[in-house]
Amino acid sequence: MRIRKYIKLLALKSIILLFTVSCATKPITSKTVETTPNTKEKEYPVIQPIDDEIKYDAYGTEKIPDLQLGNARMHLYLDSLRGKRVAIVANQSSSLGSMHLVDTLLALGINIRKVFAPEHGFRGTADAGEKVWSHQDPVTGLPIVSLYGNNKKPRADQLWDIDIVLFDIQDVGVRFYTYISTLHYVMEACAENNKALIVLDRPNPNAHYVDGPILEKDQTSFIGMHPVPIVYGMTIGEYALMVNGEFWLHNDVTCQMYIVPCRNYTHKTKFEIAIPPSPNLRTDLAINLYPSLCLFEATTVSIGRGTERPFEQYGHPSFRNTGFTFVPMPTTGAKDPLWQNRTCNGYDLRASQNKRMYEINLNWIINARDQLGDSIDFINQRNFFDRLAGTATLRAQLKAGLSAKEIKETWKLGIESFLKTRKKYLIYR
């Protein structure tokens, strides 16, 4: 039995090594991103790909090179892990082909000591806001250390036996999606404990636009830690560079950090996510609608949690008859959904939103406000709503009856200022 198990492991190693070598078909260059904000100077190495030469098929048509995620470019970071004690920040989205990155690295002999898990846990099944407990992974036997709940930041005693931390989580490019908050705390912990961090970059499915109010300092929380708009138009690697370069970590510390970028990617690239990054963002449409619909989370309106299509619809039992209904029921990732077992009149956005969003749509929340009127406390979690919006102004504007155009006009100066900051940290076009 031991011999058979060893042969299987050896075969798996051979396949992965063959894949790794096949990726390393071109030389790479390195790029240093220099920033001088706040009169300080820092250099942040970025492992940067060189452009592919143009290739053509047999008919003379230009071939579009395949998109390659940072974790697939193993020839750029594998040697940095060999002989080191490694921790990985990962969840169910941290896949490399059909295998989880943790399994791949273990098969290659990398000494992974532990996994740090964000909101929703390592396997991504916990509800939004649900406490995630530390435990042992039944598949690998590795200790899973939760970075959600009371332990959002890796402690010194959790990093003492680690040399280098690897970060590979699929983000969706929205300020209140908490994976960037986990990134912030991981960077801070690495800086304070003199640990290196490698960020394996991934495409952002909402990287093609920037929109929303800038987060104000008094609204800072785990669902919004930095002065950025709701949709910030950056990959998680670019965002990490900005957090470092703008000195947003505690006490202005900076993290020794390396970004392994995607290859053949631009901000306009349409990226379809194979594995849901969280239990209620199951489709590309839901991810596309998420920046607009998540504001409903602090209201009495359901966005379809507890149905087969969360974040693709919205409704309320008191809405007028719209010709479309849904009934929330307990499901994985929504154990106690809003309006459980109640029929909600609402709107199915699947038919009307068949194209990519290029801005936050405020018309849906304005429609809900107008339908419910003064008879129902529409925004029933005011502090939560303000933290999601990043400002108390939006709630006041909705109450005052402003139109979407009037509200968006007040965002312009903040967005223009942010775009100047953002430009300094972009790796991709």
Rosetta blueprint (number, residue, H / E / L):
1 M L
2 R H
3 I H
4 R H
5 K H
6 Y H
7 I H
8 K H
9 L H
10 L H
11 A H
12 L H
13 K H
14 S H
15 I H
16 I H
17 L H
18 L H
19 F H
20 T H
21 V H
22 S H
23 C H
24 A L
25 T L
26 K L
27 P L
28 I L
29 T E
30 S E
31 K E
32 T E
33 V E
34 E E
35 T E
36 T L
37 P H
38 N H
39 T H
40 K L
41 E L
42 K E
43 E E
44 Y E
45 P E
46 V E
47 I E
48 Q E
49 P L
50 I L
51 D L
52 D L
53 E L
54 I L
55 K E
56 Y E
57 D L
58 A L
59 Y L
60 G L
61 T L
62 E E
63 K E
64 I L
65 P L
66 D L
67 L L
68 Q E
69 L L
70 G H
71 N H
72 A H
73 R L
74 M H
75 H H
76 L H
77 Y L
78 L H
79 D H
80 S H
81 L H
82 R L
83 G L
84 K L
85 R E
86 V E
87 A E
88 I E
89 V E
90 A E
91 N L
92 Q L
93 S L
94 S L
95 S E
96 L E
97 G L
98 S L
99 M E
100 H E
101 L H
102 V H
103 D H
104 T H
105 L H
106 L H
107 A H
108 L L
109 G L
110 I L
111 N E
112 I E
113 R E
114 K E
115 V E
116 F E
117 A E
118 P L
119 E L
120 H L
121 G L
122 F L
123 R L
124 G L
125 T L
126 A L
127 D L
128 A L
129 G L
130 E L
131 K L
132 V L
133 W L
134 S L
135 H E
136 Q E
137 D L
138 P L
139 V L
140 T L
141 G L
142 L L
143 P E
144 I E
145 V E
146 S E
147 L L
148 Y L
149 G L
150 N L
151 N L
152 K L
153 K L
154 P L
155 R L
156 A H
157 D H
158 Q H
159 L H
160 W L
161 D L
162 I L
163 D L
164 I E
165 V E
166 L E
167 F E
168 D E
169 I L
170 Q L
171 D L
172 V L
173 G L
174 V E
175 R L
176 F L
177 Y L
178 T L
179 Y H
180 I H
181 S H
182 T H
183 L H
184 H H
185 Y H
186 V H
187 M H
188 E H
189 A H
190 C H
191 A H
192 E H
193 N L
194 N L
195 K L
196 A E
197 L E
198 I E
199 V E
200 L E
201 D L
202 R L
203 P L
204 N L
205 P L
206 N L
207 A L
208 H L
209 Y L
210 V L
211 D E
212 G L
213 P L
214 I L
215 L L
216 E L
217 K H
218 D H
219 Q H
220 T L
221 S E
222 F L
223 I L
224 G E
225 M L
226 H L
227 P L
228 V L
229 P L
230 I L
231 V E
232 Y L
233 G L
234 M L
235 T L
236 I H
237 G H
238 E H
239 Y H
240 A H
241 L H
242 M H
243 V H
244 N H
245 G H
246 E L
247 F L
248 W L
249 L L
250 H H
251 N H
252 D H
253 V L
254 T L
255 C L
256 Q L
257 M E
258 Y E
259 I E
260 V E
261 P L
262 C L
263 R E
264 N L
265 Y L
266 T L
267 H L
268 K L
269 T L
270 K L
271 F L
272 E L
273 I L
274 A L
275 I L
276 P L
277 P L
278 S E
279 P L
280 N L
281 L E
282 R L
283 T L
284 D H
285 L H
286 A H
287 I H
288 N H
289 L H
290 Y H
291 P H
292 S H
293 L H
294 C H
295 L H
296 F H
297 E H
298 A H
299 T L
300 T L
301 V L
302 S E
303 I L
304 G L
305 R L
306 G L
307 T L
308 E L
309 R L
310 P L
311 F L
312 E L
313 Q E
314 Y E
315 G E
316 H E
317 P L
318 S L
319 F L
320 R L
321 N L
322 T L
323 G L
324 F L
325 T E
326 F E
327 V L
328 P L
329 M L
330 P L
331 T E
332 T L
333 G L
334 A E
335 K L
336 D L
337 P L
338 L L
339 W L
340 Q L
341 N L
342 R L
343 T L
344 C E
345 N E
346 G E
347 Y E
348 D E
349 L L
350 R L
351 A L
352 S L
353 Q L
354 N L
355 K L
356 R L
357 M L
358 Y L
359 E L
360 I L
361 N L
362 L L
363 N H
364 W H
365 I H
366 I H
367 N H
368 A H
369 R H
370 D H
371 Q H
372 L H
373 G L
374 D L
375 S L
376 I L
377 D L
378 F L
379 I L
380 N L
381 Q L
382 R H
383 N H
384 F H
385 F H
386 D H
387 R H
388 L H
389 A H
390 G L
391 T L
392 A L
393 T H
394 L H
395 R H
396 A H
397 Q H
398 L H
399 K H
400 A L
401 G L
402 L L
403 S L
404 A H
405 K H
406 E H
407 I H
408 K H
409 E H
410 T L
411 W L
412 K H
413 L H
414 G H
415 I H
416 E H
417 S H
418 F H
419 L H
420 K H
421 T H
422 R H
423 K H
424 K L
425 Y L
426 L L
427 I L
428 Y L
429 R L
